Each structure stands twice: as C-alpha cells, then as structure tokens.
Amino acid sequence: LIYLPVVDIEMEFNDINYDWQPAKDRSVDGGLALAAGPYGGLKPASGQLLAWSPAEQKAVWKVEQPTYLNGGVLATGGKLVFQGTIDGIFKAYDAGSGKVLWQFDAKAPILAAPIAYEVEGTQYITVLTGSGMAFPIYAGMMLGEMVEKFGIDPRSQDRRVLTFALGGKTALP
C-alpha cells in the first residue's frame, strides 16, 4: 500500500485586485487567490490519511482528519503508519486497517513528516512540531479558524523535536 496525506482544497487562480508581477523572491503565490472554504465560498477544504493499493487502483482505508493541514507520513517495516495533525496529535496506525494503535499529544501542530532510525538496536521515531512550510504566510487570513478551532497561533506556537522509542517514559513539560 501507499500512504498518502491527502489535501482536498479548491483554489482559484486569478489576478483580480492584484497587481501581479513576476516573483523576484522565488515565491509561488503570485496570481493565487486563496478561495478555499470559508475564504471564497467554494467547498470546505478537507484532509485525510489514505491507504492506496496501486495494484488494485483503489483506496483500502481512509481516516478523515480534523482539517486539511496535516503532517507527512511514515510507514515502517513493523506495519505501522505515523502521522501528526494540526491539532498536535501524533498517531501510529495499523498499516493494514487504519486503526489507531497509539497517540501522543504534542501540544503543538505537527506538519512535518516523521523519520525512523536505529541506534544500537533501538528504533526511534522523530518528528518536528510547529507549522512550517508556507502556512505562516497565510496566517493572517487563517488565524481566526486556527485559533477558534485548535487554539493555534502559528506566530507563537511551540516548536520542538520529539523522539519516541518503545518503553520511553519521558513526558513533555
């Protein structure tokens, strides 16, 4: 299976009320009017974690997420799939069924993809918290939704590197 962090969002590209100039700073937002969900009257954006079978060309299972802003995905040889969400919950899913097997409240958004590695026979999973990428660019427009729904202000939320191992007992401060 292939595990996909799905973002289903409608956007409108136009130059209405926008004095468009070619980007000089390598940004990609020139000519983009964010017209998703409540911002432009299009269908509300949504997000899912999707397990896709390339052989059968169909979805095997799908988990609806609280919003379209969700983290990258890591699938392990131990048949686990890890993903964090904007509401700060880091979860391990059964790779075959999508059932939640474990979760951790990171108390900050998780948009990064986790990584797995082994040191002296112990496997670790590490993930960054915080809303990186282009999300803060649109924070002013999206701030109401993020604060109201999730209590997240992307300009002041915690940023951490979290590492997990079986049997770990350390708690967040």
C-alpha positions in Angstrom: 0.0 0.0 0.0 0.9 3.6 -0.4 0.0 6.0 2.4 -0.9 9.5 1.3 -1.5 12.7 3.3 -4.4 13.9 1.2 -5.3 17.6 1.0 -8.5 18.3 -0.8 -8.8 22.0 -1.3 -10.2 24.2 -4.1 -8.3 27.3 -5.1 -8.9 29.9 -7.7 -6.0 31.4 -9.7 -6.6 34.9 -10.9 -5.2 38.4 -10.9 -8.4 40.2 -9.7 -7.4 43.1 -7.4 -3.9 42.0 -7.6 -1.1 43.9 -9.4 0.7 40.8 -10.4 4.4 40.9 -11.1 6.8 38.1 -11.7 8.1 36.8 -8.4 11.6 38.1 -7.6 12.0 36.1 -4.4 11.2 32.6 -5.8 7.8 32.6 -4.1 4.9 30.8 -5.9 1.9 32.8 -4.7 1.8 35.4 -7.4 -1.7 35.2 -9.0 -3.1 32.9 -6.4 -6.3 34.0 -4.6 -6.8 31.6 -1.7 -10.5 30.9 -2.3 -10.9 27.7 -0.2 -13.9 27.0 2.0 -14.9 30.0 4.1 -12.4 32.3 2.3 -14.1 32.1 -1.1 -17.3 30.2 -0.9 -16.0 27.0 -2.5 -16.5 23.7 -0.9 -14.7 23.5 2.5 -11.2 22.0 2.4 -10.7 18.6 4.0 -7.8 16.3 4.8 -7.4 12.5 5.1 -4.8 9.8 5.6 -5.4 7.4 2.7 -4.0 3.9 2.2 -4.0 3.3 -1.6 -3.4 0.0 -3.4 -1.5 0.7 -6.7 -2.2 -2.9 -7.8 -6.0 -2.6 -7.4 -6.1 1.2 -8.2 -8.4 1.8 -5.2 -8.4 3.1 -1.6 -8.1 0.3 1.0 -8.8 2.6 4.0 -9.2 6.3 4.8 -9.0 8.3 8.0 -10.7 11.7 8.0 -8.5 14.3 9.7 -9.7 17.4 11.7 -8.6 19.7 8.9 -6.7 19.8 5.6 -3.5 20.9 7.4 -1.8 17.6 8.4 1.7 16.2 8.6 3.7 14.0 6.3 3.5 10.2 6.6 6.0 7.5 7.6 5.3 3.8 7.0 7.6 1.3 8.9 8.6 -2.3 8.3 6.7 -3.0 11.5 3.4 -2.4 9.7 2.9 1.0 11.4 2.0 4.3 9.8 2.7 7.5 11.6 1.2 10.9 11.0 0.8 14.1 13.0 -2.0 16.6 12.6 -2.5 20.4 13.0 -4.2 19.8 16.4 -0.9 18.4 17.8 -1.8 14.7 17.9 0.8 12.3 16.7 -0.6 8.9 15.9 0.5 5.4 15.0 -2.0 3.5 12.7 -2.1 -0.2 11.8 -0.9 -0.2 8.2 -3.4 -2.8 7.1 -6.6 -1.4 8.7 -6.0 2.2 9.6 -6.9 1.5 13.2 -5.3 3.9 15.7 -2.8 1.9 17.9 -1.1 4.8 19.8 -1.3 8.5 20.1 0.6 11.4 21.8 -0.5 14.9 22.4 2.5 17.1 21.3 0.7 20.3 22.4 1.8 21.9 19.1 0.9 21.4 15.4 2.7 18.6 13.6 3.1 19.2 9.8 6.5 17.6 9.3 7.0 14.1 8.1 8.4 11.8 10.8 11.6 9.8 10.3 12.7 6.4 11.6 16.2 5.3 12.5 18.0 2.8 14.7 20.8 3.3 17.2 22.4 0.3 19.0 19.4 -1.9 18.3 16.7 0.6 19.4 14.4 2.0 16.8 13.4 5.7 17.2 10.7 7.8 15.5 11.5 11.6 15.4 9.2 14.4 14.3 9.3 18.2 14.4 6.4 20.2 15.8 5.4 23.7 14.5 3.7 25.0 11.5 6.4 25.4 8.9 6.1 25.5 5.2 4.0 28.2 3.7 1.3 28.1 6.3 2.5 31.1 8.2 2.3 33.2 5.0 -1.4 32.9 5.2 -1.7 33.0 8.9 -3.4 36.4 9.0 -6.2 35.1 6.8 -6.4 31.7 8.5 -5.7 32.9 12.0 -9.4 33.1 13.1 -10.0 29.4 12.1 -6.9 28.1 13.7 -7.3 30.0 16.9 -11.1 29.2 17.2 -10.8 25.5 16.2 -7.5 24.4 17.6 -6.1 27.3 19.8 -3.1 27.6 17.5 -1.4 30.9 16.6 1.3 30.0 14.1 3.3 33.0 15.1 3.7 31.9 18.7 3.2 28.1 19.0 5.8 25.7 20.4 8.4 24.2 18.1 10.1 21.0 19.3 12.0 18.0 18.1 10.3 14.9 19.6 11.8 11.5 19.6 9.9 8.3 20.6 11.0 4.7 21.4 9.2 1.7 22.8 9.3 1.9 26.5 10.1 5.6 26.6 8.7 7.3 29.7 9.7 11.0 29.4 6.8 13.5 29.4 6.5 17.0 28.0 7.0 19.8 30.5 
